[in-house]
Amino acid sequence: MKASLEFNLPEDKEELDAALKGSLYKARIDELYDQVFRPHIKYGKPILEETESKMQELSEEQLLVIEALWKKVAEHFEDVLE
């Protein structure tokens, strides 16, 4: 399968850059989930401390806020987060 994209440079330079960096954007979103949201949602622990031993349990309310925040982030990227 082949796909071609055409851009009229220089006026479409921003769109070209975004298209070229699409996989990088997705990788960064995946990394954001894995490093920031997953520890909160799955384990109920903050990642604000550098070591796991310094982490404290989050309250149920804090976990709900974090889960709601991730849902909002995911809604904006649902077409690339599969």
C-alpha positions in Angstrom: 0.0 0.0 0.0 1.3 3.5 -0.9 0.1 6.9 0.2 1.2 10.3 -1.0 0.8 13.6 0.6 1.3 16.9 -1.3 2.2 20.2 0.3 2.6 23.6 -1.3 5.7 25.0 0.3 6.5 27.3 1.9 2.9 28.1 2.9 2.1 24.5 4.0 5.4 24.1 6.0 3.6 23.8 9.4 1.3 21.1 8.0 4.3 19.2 6.5 6.2 19.3 9.8 3.1 18.0 11.7 2.7 15.2 9.2 6.3 14.2 9.4 6.2 14.2 13.2 2.9 12.3 13.6 4.5 9.1 14.9 6.6 11.1 17.3 3.5 12.8 18.6 1.8 9.5 19.2 4.9 8.1 20.9 4.9 11.1 23.3 1.2 10.6 24.1 1.8 7.0 24.9 4.8 7.9 27.0 2.7 10.5 28.8 0.2 7.9 29.7 2.8 5.3 30.8 4.8 7.7 32.9 2.3 10.1 34.3 -1.3 8.7 34.2 -0.8 4.9 34.5 0.9 5.0 37.9 -1.9 7.0 39.3 -4.8 5.1 37.7 -3.4 1.6 38.1 -1.5 1.8 41.3 -3.1 4.8 43.0 0.3 6.4 43.6 1.7 9.8 42.6 4.8 10.1 40.6 5.8 13.4 41.9 8.6 11.8 44.0 11.7 10.4 42.3 11.7 7.1 44.1 8.8 4.7 44.7 9.5 4.6 48.5 8.7 8.3 48.8 5.3 7.8 47.1 2.1 8.1 49.1 -1.3 6.6 48.4 -3.8 8.9 46.8 -7.3 9.5 48.0 -10.2 8.2 46.1 -11.1 11.7 45.1 -7.6 12.4 43.7 -7.7 9.2 41.7 -11.1 10.2 40.2 -9.7 13.6 39.2 -6.7 12.0 37.5 -8.9 9.4 35.7 -11.2 12.2 34.5 -8.2 14.2 33.3 -6.8 11.3 31.3 -10.3 10.7 29.8 -10.3 14.3 28.6 -6.8 13.9 27.1 -7.7 10.6 25.5 -10.8 12.1 23.9 -8.7 14.6 22.0 -6.5 11.8 20.7 -8.9 8.9 20.4 -8.2 8.6 16.7 -4.4 8.0 17.3 -4.5 6.1 20.6 -5.3 2.6 19.5 
